[in-house]
């Protein structure tokens, strides 16, 4: 078994991450040491001048962007993000999310017309959006166990059931947030302006509750199948039992079929 001391020696050099020391050394070798050797060997003043400028430029780049592990990590993330933007792989959708965008994050293969979601390795599932009865007491703490208890005994041993929920602020809540940000950034504002912002914030905070939109989903994993028709047959067999579960518990559940809506659901979960 590898000792803790040996692992520490491999992972750190003088208290710094090994990857940063290694990559910094490679950077300095290529951008500084090699041009410095050319500067010494060359007899041309033009070449010496170019090498001196190159060395100075890359030293400044190193000091600004790579001189600490934190700067190095930030720079690498920025470069990787810019690369993905250039390749069109970084998409920030607002109202719709293409299914193709999710394939690099979630193991999705396709969404079939019946709403069956095909994942990698021949796994299939279906998604339901649930709506909380207004008379439910205890909120989600009561609702989620109720869903599980009504449906978990209705599935076979090869199937899985998952209930998940999220709350999302609606757009009108941004007004309060923008006023709060303006209050925090008081530079260049007079005391009267600051007092005015505070009065608006108090009025909104007292009279308007922060509106949210609740999303509750039930995912039913159908299991492994060789073909899509086999997965659809499994869904047809269990649908009557699921409808009875909805009726007995008084829960309204709608099967999500549209691929864009399914992709948007996963995006809400990931964000």
C-alpha positions as CSV (number, residue, x, y, z in Angstrom):
1,X,0.0,0.0,0.0
2,X,1.3,3.4,-0.9
3,X,2.3,5.4,2.2
4,X,0.8,8.8,3.0
5,X,4.3,10.4,2.9
6,X,5.0,9.0,-0.6
7,X,1.6,10.1,-1.9
8,X,2.2,13.6,-0.4
9,X,5.6,13.8,-2.2
10,X,4.0,12.9,-5.5
11,X,1.1,15.3,-5.1
12,X,2.9,18.3,-3.7
13,X,6.2,20.1,-4.2
14,X,7.1,22.5,-1.4
15,X,3.5,22.8,-0.4
16,X,2.3,23.5,-4.0
17,X,0.2,21.1,-6.2
18,X,2.4,19.0,-8.3
19,X,0.4,19.6,-11.5
20,X,1.0,23.4,-11.2
21,X,4.7,23.0,-10.6
22,X,5.0,20.6,-13.5
23,X,3.0,22.7,-16.0
24,X,4.7,26.0,-14.8
25,X,8.1,24.4,-15.5
26,X,7.0,23.3,-19.0
27,X,5.7,26.8,-19.7
28,X,8.9,28.5,-18.5
29,X,11.0,26.1,-20.5
30,X,9.2,26.7,-23.8
31,X,8.5,30.4,-23.4
32,X,11.5,31.7,-21.4
33,X,14.4,29.3,-21.3
34,X,14.5,28.4,-25.0
35,X,14.2,32.0,-26.2
36,X,16.9,32.9,-23.6
37,X,19.3,30.4,-25.1
38,X,18.6,31.7,-28.6
39,X,19.2,35.2,-27.3
40,X,22.7,34.2,-26.0
41,X,23.7,32.1,-29.0
42,X,22.5,34.5,-31.8
43,X,24.7,37.2,-33.1
44,X,21.9,39.2,-34.7
45,X,20.7,42.2,-32.8
46,X,17.2,41.8,-34.3
47,X,16.9,38.3,-33.1
48,X,18.2,39.3,-29.7
49,X,15.6,42.1,-29.5
50,X,12.7,39.8,-30.6
51,X,13.8,37.1,-28.0
52,X,13.9,39.8,-25.3
53,X,10.4,41.0,-26.1
54,X,9.1,37.4,-26.2
55,X,10.7,36.6,-22.9
56,X,9.3,39.8,-21.3
57,X,5.8,39.2,-22.7
58,X,5.6,35.6,-21.5
59,X,6.9,36.5,-18.1
60,X,4.2,39.1,-17.7
61,X,1.6,36.5,-18.9
62,X,3.0,34.1,-16.3
63,X,2.8,36.7,-13.4
64,X,-0.7,37.7,-14.3
65,X,-2.3,34.4,-15.1
66,X,-0.2,31.4,-14.0
67,X,2.0,32.5,-11.0
68,X,-0.2,30.8,-8.4
69,X,-2.3,27.6,-8.4
70,X,-5.5,29.7,-8.1
71,X,-4.6,31.9,-11.1
72,X,-3.6,28.8,-13.1
73,X,-6.9,27.0,-12.4
74,X,-8.9,30.1,-13.3
75,X,-7.0,30.6,-16.5
76,X,-7.4,27.0,-17.6
77,X,-11.1,27.1,-17.0
78,X,-11.4,30.4,-18.9
79,X,-9.5,28.9,-21.9
80,X,-11.6,25.7,-21.8
81,X,-14.8,27.7,-21.7
82,X,-13.7,30.0,-24.6
83,X,-12.9,26.9,-26.6
84,X,-16.3,25.4,-26.0
85,X,-18.0,28.6,-26.9
86,X,-16.0,28.7,-30.2
87,X,-17.0,25.1,-30.9
88,X,-20.7,25.9,-30.1
89,X,-20.7,23.4,-27.2
90,X,-21.5,25.9,-24.4
91,X,-25.2,26.9,-24.7
92,X,-27.1,29.0,-22.2
93,X,-30.7,28.4,-23.2
94,X,-33.5,30.4,-21.7
95,X,-36.8,29.1,-23.0
96,X,-35.9,25.8,-24.7
97,X,-33.1,23.3,-24.4
98,X,-32.1,21.2,-27.4
99,X,-31.8,17.5,-26.4
100,X,-28.4,17.4,-28.2
101,X,-27.1,19.9,-25.6
102,X,-27.8,17.5,-22.7
103,X,-26.2,14.5,-24.4
104,X,-22.7,15.6,-23.2
105,X,-23.9,15.9,-19.6
106,X,-26.7,13.4,-19.2
107,X,-26.5,9.9,-20.8
108,X,-29.4,10.5,-23.0
109,X,-29.8,8.9,-26.4
110,X,-33.2,9.8,-27.6
111,X,-36.8,10.6,-26.6
112,X,-39.3,8.5,-28.5
113,X,-42.9,9.7,-29.6
114,X,-44.5,7.8,-26.6
115,X,-42.4,9.8,-24.2
116,X,-40.0,7.0,-23.4
117,X,-36.5,8.3,-22.7
118,X,-33.7,6.1,-24.0
119,X,-30.4,6.3,-22.1
120,X,-27.1,4.7,-22.9
121,X,-26.6,1.0,-22.5
122,X,-30.2,0.2,-23.5
123,X,-31.7,1.7,-20.4
124,X,-35.2,3.2,-20.6
125,X,-37.4,5.4,-18.5
126,X,-40.4,7.7,-18.4
127,X,-41.0,11.1,-16.7
128,X,-44.1,12.4,-15.0
129,X,-44.8,15.9,-13.8
130,X,-46.8,15.9,-10.6
131,X,-49.0,18.6,-9.1
132,X,-49.4,19.0,-5.3
133,X,-53.0,18.9,-4.1
134,X,-53.9,22.2,-2.4
135,X,-55.2,20.4,0.7
136,X,-51.9,18.7,1.3
137,X,-50.5,19.6,4.7
138,X,-46.8,19.7,5.4
139,X,-45.8,20.6,1.9
140,X,-43.2,18.5,0.1
141,X,-42.3,16.7,3.3
142,X,-45.7,15.1,3.2
143,X,-46.3,14.9,-0.5
144,X,-43.1,13.1,-1.6
145,X,-43.5,10.2,0.9
146,X,-47.1,10.0,-0.2
147,X,-46.1,9.6,-3.8
148,X,-43.5,7.0,-3.0
149,X,-45.9,5.0,-0.8
150,X,-48.6,5.0,-3.5
151,X,-46.3,3.9,-6.3
152,X,-43.4,2.0,-5.0
153,X,-45.4,-1.2,-4.5
154,X,-46.8,-0.9,-8.0
155,X,-43.5,-1.4,-9.9
156,X,-41.6,-4.6,-10.5
157,X,-38.2,-5.4,-9.1
158,X,-36.4,-4.5,-12.3
159,X,-37.9,-1.0,-12.2
160,X,-36.9,2.1,-10.2
161,X,-38.8,5.1,-8.9
162,X,-37.4,8.5,-8.1
163,X,-39.4,11.6,-7.0
164,X,-37.6,15.0,-7.1
165,X,-38.7,18.5,-6.7
166,X,-37.3,22.0,-7.1
167,X,-38.4,25.6,-6.6
168,X,-37.6,28.3,-9.1
169,X,-38.0,32.0,-8.7
170,X,-40.2,33.5,-11.4
171,X,-39.1,36.6,-13.3
172,X,-40.9,39.2,-11.2
173,X,-38.8,38.3,-8.2
174,X,-35.8,39.8,-10.0
175,X,-37.1,43.4,-9.2
176,X,-36.4,43.0,-5.5
177,X,-33.0,41.4,-6.3
178,X,-32.0,44.3,-8.6
179,X,-32.9,46.9,-6.0
180,X,-30.9,45.0,-3.3
181,X,-27.9,44.9,-5.6
182,X,-28.2,48.6,-6.2
183,X,-28.4,49.2,-2.5
184,X,-25.2,47.2,-1.9
185,X,-23.4,49.1,-4.7
186,X,-23.7,52.6,-3.1
187,X,-20.7,54.1,-4.8
188,X,-21.5,57.5,-6.5
189,X,-25.0,57.7,-4.9
190,X,-26.1,60.5,-2.6
191,X,-27.6,59.7,0.9
192,X,-31.0,60.7,-0.4
193,X,-30.8,58.2,-3.3
194,X,-29.7,55.4,-0.9
195,X,-32.5,56.2,1.4
196,X,-34.9,56.2,-1.5
197,X,-33.7,52.7,-2.6
198,X,-34.1,51.5,1.0
199,X,-37.7,52.7,1.2
200,X,-38.6,51.0,-2.1
201,X,-37.0,47.8,-0.9
202,X,-38.9,47.8,2.4
203,X,-42.2,48.5,0.6
204,X,-41.7,45.6,-1.8
205,X,-40.4,43.3,0.9
206,X,-43.4,44.0,3.1
207,X,-46.1,43.8,0.4
208,X,-44.8,41.2,-2.1
209,X,-43.9,37.7,-1.3
210,X,-41.1,36.3,-3.4
211,X,-43.0,34.3,-6.1
212,X,-41.7,30.8,-6.9
213,X,-42.7,28.1,-9.3
214,X,-42.6,24.6,-8.0
215,X,-41.6,21.7,-10.2
216,X,-42.2,18.1,-9.0
217,X,-41.3,15.1,-11.1
218,X,-41.5,11.3,-10.8
219,X,-39.1,9.3,-12.9
220,X,-39.8,5.7,-13.5
221,X,-36.9,3.6,-14.7
222,X,-38.3,0.8,-16.8
223,X,-35.0,-1.1,-16.9
224,X,-32.9,-2.7,-19.7
225,X,-34.4,-3.7,-23.0
226,X,-32.9,-4.7,-26.3
227,X,-35.4,-2.7,-28.4
228,X,-37.7,0.3,-28.0
229,X,-40.9,-1.8,-28.6
230,X,-40.0,-3.9,-25.6
231,X,-39.7,-0.8,-23.4
232,X,-43.0,0.5,-24.8
233,X,-44.7,-2.8,-23.9
234,X,-43.4,-2.7,-20.4
235,X,-44.8,0.9,-20.0
236,X,-48.2,-0.2,-21.3
237,X,-48.3,-3.0,-18.8
238,X,-47.7,-0.7,-15.8
239,X,-49.7,2.3,-16.9
240,X,-53.1,1.0,-15.6
241,X,-51.5,0.5,-12.2
242,X,-50.0,3.9,-12.2
243,X,-53.3,5.5,-13.1
244,X,-54.9,3.7,-10.1
245,X,-52.1,5.1,-7.9
246,X,-52.8,8.6,-9.1
247,X,-56.6,8.2,-8.6
248,X,-56.3,6.7,-5.1
249,X,-53.8,9.4,-3.8
250,X,-55.6,12.3,-5.5
251,X,-52.4,13.2,-7.3
252,X,-52.4,14.8,-10.8
253,X,-49.6,13.4,-12.9
254,X,-48.9,14.2,-16.6
255,X,-46.5,12.2,-18.6
256,X,-43.8,14.4,-20.2
257,X,-43.5,13.5,-23.9
258,X,-42.0,16.6,-25.6
259,X,-38.2,16.2,-26.0
260,X,-37.6,19.9,-25.4
261,X,-39.6,19.8,-22.2
262,X,-37.7,16.7,-21.0
263,X,-34.4,18.5,-21.8
264,X,-35.6,21.6,-20.0
265,X,-36.4,19.4,-17.0
266,X,-32.9,18.0,-16.8
267,X,-31.5,21.5,-17.3
268,X,-33.5,22.7,-14.3
269,X,-32.1,19.9,-12.2
270,X,-28.5,20.6,-13.2
271,X,-28.6,24.3,-12.7
